[in-house]
């Protein structure tokens, strides 16, 4: 599979972002008479959250802790038409580290067998390098293949392909 992928001339759009509410039956509000029920969402910051800071007339939302400086980053949310308490919060900035300086090896390099398995597909250990699932990119003679198991851990690779900067996202 790996060698066949490298032979193909294609470009893959790999940054698919799906934004949808996360609801479950337990989270869904109970309908009131004939009124249409509005779903509730998990991960809502809420009015009493420590991720919101109000200083006088300024409202700030926590964005994460910078790993290089150790300082918390707060973003000014003052004047937003959206109430900060109604935001759905994720894991925060800096939590998933992108690969900024990827190391490349030949497709038959046995070190590829040492790439950690995906935390999401632990029973899918490839038996040969040809069994390794990858996302590939071909730009002229410049060919790249990124193992899915690494992308499951890092999600982004910043690279230069064909002299152009690209970000491969998963």
Secondary structure as the mmCIF struct_conf table of DSSP 4:
data_model
#
loop_
_struct_conf.conf_type_id
_struct_conf.id
_struct_conf.beg_label_comp_id
_struct_conf.beg_label_asym_id
_struct_conf.beg_label_seq_id
_struct_conf.end_label_comp_id
_struct_conf.end_label_asym_id
_struct_conf.end_label_seq_id
HELX_RH_AL_P HELX_RH_AL_P1 UNK A 2 UNK A 7
BEND BEND1 UNK A 8 UNK A 8
TURN_TY1_P TURN_TY1_P1 UNK A 25 UNK A 27
BEND BEND2 UNK A 28 UNK A 28
HELX_LH_PP_P HELX_LH_PP_P1 UNK A 29 UNK A 32
TURN_TY1_P TURN_TY1_P2 UNK A 33 UNK A 34
BEND BEND3 UNK A 35 UNK A 35
HELX_LH_PP_P HELX_LH_PP_P2 UNK A 36 UNK A 37
TURN_TY1_P TURN_TY1_P3 UNK A 42 UNK A 43
STRN STRN1 UNK A 44 UNK A 44
TURN_TY1_P TURN_TY1_P4 UNK A 47 UNK A 48
TURN_TY1_P TURN_TY1_P5 UNK A 50 UNK A 51
STRN STRN2 UNK A 52 UNK A 55
TURN_TY1_P TURN_TY1_P6 UNK A 56 UNK A 57
STRN STRN3 UNK A 58 UNK A 65
TURN_TY1_P TURN_TY1_P7 UNK A 67 UNK A 69
STRN STRN4 UNK A 72 UNK A 76
TURN_TY1_P TURN_TY1_P8 UNK A 78 UNK A 79
BEND BEND4 UNK A 81 UNK A 82
HELX_RH_3T_P HELX_RH_3T_P1 UNK A 84 UNK A 86
HELX_LH_PP_P HELX_LH_PP_P3 UNK A 87 UNK A 87
STRN STRN5 UNK A 88 UNK A 88
HELX_LH_PP_P HELX_LH_PP_P4 UNK A 89 UNK A 89
BEND BEND5 UNK A 91 UNK A 91
TURN_TY1_P TURN_TY1_P9 UNK A 93 UNK A 94
BEND BEND6 UNK A 95 UNK A 96
STRN STRN6 UNK A 99 UNK A 99
BEND BEND7 UNK A 100 UNK A 101
TURN_TY1_P TURN_TY1_P10 UNK A 107 UNK A 108
HELX_RH_3T_P HELX_RH_3T_P2 UNK A 110 UNK A 114
BEND BEND8 UNK A 115 UNK A 115
HELX_LH_PP_P HELX_LH_PP_P5 UNK A 116 UNK A 118
TURN_TY1_P TURN_TY1_P11 UNK A 119 UNK A 120
TURN_TY1_P TURN_TY1_P12 UNK A 122 UNK A 123
BEND BEND9 UNK A 127 UNK A 128
HELX_RH_3T_P HELX_RH_3T_P3 UNK A 129 UNK A 131
STRN STRN7 UNK A 134 UNK A 139
TURN_TY1_P TURN_TY1_P13 UNK A 140 UNK A 141
STRN STRN8 UNK A 142 UNK A 147
HELX_RH_AL_P HELX_RH_AL_P2 UNK A 148 UNK A 154
STRN STRN9 UNK A 156 UNK A 161
TURN_TY1_P TURN_TY1_P14 UNK A 162 UNK A 163
STRN STRN10 UNK A 164 UNK A 169
#
